[in-house]
Amino acid sequence: MKTKHVQYKTFGTCSQFIDVTADENDVIQQVFFLGGCNGNLQGISQLVRGQRIDDVMKRLNGIRCGTKNTSCPDQLCRALEQLKTAPLQD
């Protein structure tokens, strides 16, 4: 199975990077956050695994954290936008 992968540097959140992989059908295979609220981000990672990129983006896009203009789920959507156009790898 071919996969695509990105490492995304987050902006405006406690997490610093998001590492995400999807298969050739745009189904998310794994998500890892570096930094941030460990328990919450592990939960998000587990919930989005096996979900289609577009479905996750519809649910999480625009979520804000407190007074910030973004959040870790919103930043995941930015990473997923990049992932959609990433090249497939063997």
C-alpha positions in Angstrom: 0.0 0.0 0.0 1.3 3.5 -0.8 1.3 6.2 1.8 1.9 9.9 2.1 3.4 11.7 5.0 4.0 15.2 6.3 5.7 16.8 9.3 3.9 20.1 9.9 5.2 22.9 12.1 2.3 24.3 14.1 1.6 28.0 14.7 -0.2 29.5 17.7 -0.5 26.4 19.8 1.3 24.6 22.6 2.2 21.7 20.3 5.2 22.3 18.0 4.9 19.7 15.3 2.4 17.3 13.9 3.5 14.1 12.1 0.7 12.5 10.0 0.5 9.7 7.5 -2.4 8.6 5.3 -2.8 5.9 2.7 -3.5 6.3 -1.0 -7.2 6.5 -0.3 -6.8 9.5 2.0 -7.5 7.5 5.1 -5.4 8.6 8.1 -3.1 5.9 9.4 -1.3 7.7 12.2 -0.9 11.1 13.9 1.7 12.2 16.4 1.9 15.5 18.1 5.0 16.9 19.6 4.3 19.1 22.7 0.9 20.3 23.8 -1.6 18.6 26.1 -0.4 15.0 25.9 -3.6 13.2 26.9 -5.9 15.3 24.8 -3.7 15.0 21.7 -3.3 11.2 22.2 -7.1 11.1 22.2 -7.4 13.2 19.1 -4.8 11.0 17.4 -6.8 7.8 18.2 -10.1 9.3 17.1 -8.9 10.4 13.7 -7.0 7.2 12.9 -9.0 5.3 10.2 -11.0 8.4 9.2 -10.9 10.1 5.8 -9.0 13.3 5.6 -11.9 15.4 4.4 -14.2 14.1 7.1 -11.7 15.1 9.8 -11.2 18.5 8.3 -15.0 19.1 8.2 -15.2 18.3 12.0 -12.1 20.0 13.3 -11.5 23.1 11.1 -11.8 26.4 12.8 -11.8 25.1 16.4 -10.2 27.7 18.7 -8.4 27.2 22.0 -9.4 29.8 24.5 -8.6 33.3 23.1 -6.3 31.9 20.5 -7.3 32.1 16.8 -6.4 28.4 16.4 -6.0 25.1 18.3 -4.2 21.8 17.9 -7.3 20.3 16.1 -7.3 23.3 13.8 -3.6 23.0 13.2 -4.1 19.3 12.4 -6.4 20.5 9.6 -3.6 22.6 8.2 -1.3 19.6 8.3 -4.0 17.5 6.5 -4.4 20.1 3.8 -0.7 19.6 3.1 -1.0 15.9 3.3 -3.7 15.8 0.7 -1.2 17.1 -1.9 1.8 15.2 -0.7 3.3 12.6 -3.1 2.6 9.0 -2.6 5.5 6.8 -1.4 5.9 3.0 -1.6 
